[in-house]
Amino acid sequence: MRSIWKGSIGFGLVNIPIKLYSAVQSSSLSLDMLDSRDHARIRYQRINENTRKEVPYDKIVKGYLVDDNYVILEDKDFEDASPEKSKIIEIENFVEIQEVNPMFYETSYYCEPETQGRKAYALLHKALQKSKKAGLGRFVLRSSENLCIIHPLEKVIVVSKIRFADEIRSSEEILTPDSVEVSKKELDMGLALINQYSSKFEIEKFKDEYHTELMNIIKAKAKGKRPTIKKLKPQKASDDNLYDMLMQSLGSSSKKGA
């Protein structure tokens, strides 16, 4: 596995030299875009909008438009914008991880200590486990500042990128049924249904069924066969009586568990 970032975690006056490795991988199928007429692959080119010619990658720079003119930025400019954060993940404070809304999470990285930082790494790992806290910090990755949560997972420390507050849109424009009355009887039935379907979080039980079915279709078509498609069962029109629907749901759940 190849590291994507090298630096250190700042824990008080202690610096822990580390490497970050991507902790996630895509499970989606790698599909190519083709011309339907001859099945040739579609290629994307970096085209100069003035000359209409392809631009070599090493000639591409980044710029910001100011008053109809571009200000060109170099790699050093990104580092100079926050030099203290370009090579260090500074833990600014510790928080209860339950307080972090799942909407803020982006992606996660495994954190591996360099040889000279193993003891400090072990200390931080055990302290996070014992306190049941997570570090909140920020660092620069790929020319942008990122907020992150530093938390333990089994024997490793994980750095999970999270969004800044201004990256979450307001929900004020979303129409919600705040004026709808829910009776106590209906609420009790809803709580009973939640309780009946509750279980321990075991992500291993959930498989990407769509990916599997799509792969089966691809294999069948590759052999010149007609893939077998599951037929959808028509759903009966649902009753407007919420209480009755909840009762039917509870009964359905009981039969599944039997």
N, C-alpha and C positions, 0 to 999 in steps of 0.2 A: 504494500500500500504506500502511495506517495504522499508526503506531507504537502499541505497547501499553504502553510504559514509557519514561520519560525519567529519566536520572540520570547516573552516572559510574562508571567502573571505577577503583578505587584500585590503583595499581601502584607500591609503595613510597611515596615522597612525591609521586608524580605522580598527578593526577586527570585522567582522560580523559572529557570529557562525551560521552555517547552516547545513542542511541535504540535500543530493541529492537523488532524486527518478527518476527511469527510465521514460522518457517521451514517449517512443515508445514501441510498442508491435508487435509481428509477426502476420500476417493474413494468413500465409500458413497453409495448413492442416497438422496435425500430423500423418504422415504415418509410419508404422512399417515395417522393413525389415523382410521377412519371407522365410522359406525354401519352395520352390514350391512343394515339395513332400508331406509334411504333414501340411504345414502352421504354423509350430512352429516358434516362434520369434527368430531372430538372436541376440545373445548377444555378446558384446565385452568385452574382458578381458585384464587386464594389465599383460603381460607376461614377465618374466625375460628371456632375449635372451640366457642366458647361461644354466640355469636350466630348462627352458621351463615351470616353475611353475608360478601360479598367484601370484602377489605381492599385499599385503594389501595396501589400500590407505595411511594409516598412516606411511608406510615404504618408501613411494616415496619421493625423494628429487630432487632438481634441480641442474644441474651442467653444467659447461662450459668447453669444450675440449681445453686443452692447451698441446701441445707436446705429444699427445697420452695419456694424463692423464686428468681426470676430476677434476676441482676445484669445490667443493660442496658449494652452497650458501644457507644460512639460511634466515628466514624472517627478522631478524635484519640487515643482510647485505644490503637488499633492502632499508630498512629505513635509514641506515647509509649513503647510497649513496647520499641521498638528504633529510636530516632530516627536513630542513626548508620548503620543499615542500610536505612532507608526510601528513600534516594535515592543509595545507593552500593553497588556490587558490590566488596567488598573482597577482593582476592586474598590469602589467608592463607598459602598456600605453593604450591609447584609439584610436580607428580607426573608419573610415567610414565603416559600415558593407557592403555597396555595393562594396567595394574594395576587399572583400574576395571572391575568386573564388569558385563557388559551388563544384569544384573537391576536395577541401580541407575538406569539412564537412564529419564527420563520424556518430556520434549519439548524441542525446540531453538528458539532464536531467533537471527536475524541481528542483528549489532551494527553500527550505522552511527555514525560519529563526527560530532559537531557541527563546524562550520567551525574553531573555535579549538582543536580537539583532534586534528586530522588527523595532525600530525607525531608526536605521542605514540602515536597509534593505530598508525601505520605502524611505529614502533619496536617496540611490543609484538608486533605481528603477525610481524615478521621475527625477533624474538628467540625467539618460540614455535616458529616454523618451524625456525630454526637449531638450537635446543636439543632439538627433538623432545619438548618438555615441554608440559604443560597446567596452567593455573592452577586452583586449587581455592578457591572463595569462597562467600559467602552474601549474600543480599539479600532484601528484603521485596517480594512481589508479591501483589496482591489480598488484603491483610490477613494474610498468612502468611509466615513465614520459609522461604526455600528455599536448599538447597545446590546449587551449580552447578559445572560444569567449563567453563573458558574455553579454547577451542582454535581453531587456524587451519583454514580450509577455503578452498583456492584463494586469492582475494584478500580474503576477509572473515574477521572474527573471529566465532566462533559461541559463544553462551552456551547450554549444555545443562543443564537442570534435572535433578538426580539425587535419589534418595531418601536419607533418613537411614538409618543402620544399623538403628535400631529399627523401621523400616517394613518390613523384610524378615523374613518368618516363618521360624522354625527348620524345618529339614528332618528333624529327629529322628523325627517321627511318621510319616514316609513309609517304607513298607516297600520295601526294596531288596534285591536278591539278593546280599548281601555274602558269603554262604557258598557260592555256586555256583562250582564249579571250571571254569575255562576252560583248555583245553589250549594248548600253544605252537603246535601246528599250526592250531588254530582262530583263535588270536590273529593269527598271521602272515597267514592268509587274510583276516581282518577288516581288517588294515592294508593289504593289497594292494587290497582293495575300496575303501577310503577313498582310497588313492593314485590308483586308476583313475578315480574320480569327482571328483578334485580339479581345480579350475580357478581362474582369477583372479576376484576378486569384482567382478562387473559387474551391479549392481542393475537397470540399464536393461533387461536381458533378461527380467526377471520382470514380467509383467503381471497385473493383477487379473482373472483369467479368470471368476471367479464373477460379478463386477460386469458383465462384458461379456455373459455368457450370460443373466443376469437382464434386462438391458436389451433383448436380442433377443426374449425372451419378452414383455416389455411392449409392444414395437413390434408384434409379431405380433398380440397380443390387441387392441391399439388399432385394428388394421385388420380385426378380426373373424375373424382366422385362428387356426387351431389351431397352437400352437408346436410345432416339431419338437424332441423331447427325445432326448438321447443315451441309448442303451441301455447299461446296465452289463453288462460281460462277467463271467459267473460265474467266480470264482477257484477254482482247483483246491486241494484240501486240501493244506496244506503238510506237508512231511516233517519228522519230529522230529529228523532227523539234521542238526545245525547245519552241519557241515562241507560236506555235500552241497548245502545251501541256499546257502552262500557260493559254492561252485563254480558253481552255476547263475546266481547273481547276476553273477559275473565274466563268464560267457559271455554273458549278456544285455546287459551293458554294452558288451562288445566288438562285438556286432552293431549296437548303436545308433550306435556311433562309426564303423562301417564305411560 
